[in-house]
Amino acid sequence: MATILMLIMIGLLLLGFPMMIPLTTAAVVGFVMMFDGFGQMQTFIQQMMGGIRPASLIAVPMFILAADIMTRGQSADRLINMVMSFIGHIKGGLAISTATSCTLFGAVSGSTQATVVAVGSPLRPKMLKAGYSDPFTLALIINASDIAFLIPPSIGMIIYGVISETSIAELFIAGIGPGVLILFMFSLYCLFYAYKHNVPTEEKASWKQRALSVRDASWPLMFPVIIVGGIYGGIFSPTEAAAVCVLYAFLLEFVIFRSLKLKDVYKIAKSTGLITAVVFILVAVGNGFSWIISFAQIPQAILETVGVNEAGPVGVLIAICIAFFIACMFVDPIVVILVLTPIFAPAIQATGLDPVLVGVLITLQVAIGSATPPFGCDIFTAIAIFKRPYMEVIRGTPPFIFMLVAAAGLIIAFPDIALFLRDLAYRD
């Protein structure tokens, strides 16, 4: 049964159908095979509806809406200007500023694709003018944008938290350490690249210019303060934090900056609605699919076949990393989280692994896969935004993929990279 369902999904993907069609078709076929027809179809529909019933999922459209408002406004530009004023003049400073800006905007928006657009659009021309090659520039933008998967708010972590019944607040704070580690690794590589290719430095900003840039960026920088401070200060839940972010983004761009007008609300709402609809359809069908494969005990059979059940905690973590990394090279990250998380759930429980650590590693693998050939979603976002050929976009990615894989290895070897802040925030 598992082979048939996999062949159906791969076949429909190769025929060019959007991901929701292969997933829905495989789920329905699996249901028919298991129950000998459509007589109990209401059970499958109930499972689908149950997938989108958790209140935590309300945060997803809220964060999408906030990101859409900020992408169309001035938040990204103000963050970029602040970062550039402080480190733009050092060797490799422009590249490091790009990586840092992606991280900061990821902490503001929670969306990798919004970060590619908001940060990549203004900084790519500057990097090309400064002497960086286009393959390096494109690879840096799409990989640094994926830090948004780890830095709160993270839509991937919300989906994992709902599926695995893990605290989203704990996942959010656990993602900060790995996100900062990856930014540090990327910055070192940017420094090495700049010296190797003798890239000229930017003009040094005066302290007055720096003070002005900090003042201008102070409003957008309040987003992570609201999210992290509000959640861990006990003021509101992650879902309530998402609603507050929408209100704050609206006040920021429409009232304080006046970068948007009321006529833009329709376009923003339409864009958010379309993305939210796709996400929720995937979550609903994914939950139904997960129920079918769990009911048929496919996860146990797969894990027993590959020997994961006999592996220790480290072996299970490595197997999870490999499976999610490969899957996200071909399939939408949300679908991968929905399908693979239930498969590995028995092994995670049997080995006593911390679900928060597992969630961070899964989110990191999703981030890696999103920027990895052949079908990483951020690759195609860059192709559409920057209008560059596929091979040029992926040419510079290998060093960044190596660093991301190395970061995953470090987290497995030293779990406190992810868990230190979580334990600090939630210690008794």
Order of alpha helices (4+ residues) and beta strands (2+ residues): alpha-alpha-alpha-alpha-alpha-alpha-alpha-alpha-alpha-alpha-alpha-alpha-alpha-alpha-alpha-alpha-alpha-alpha-alpha-alpha-alpha-alpha
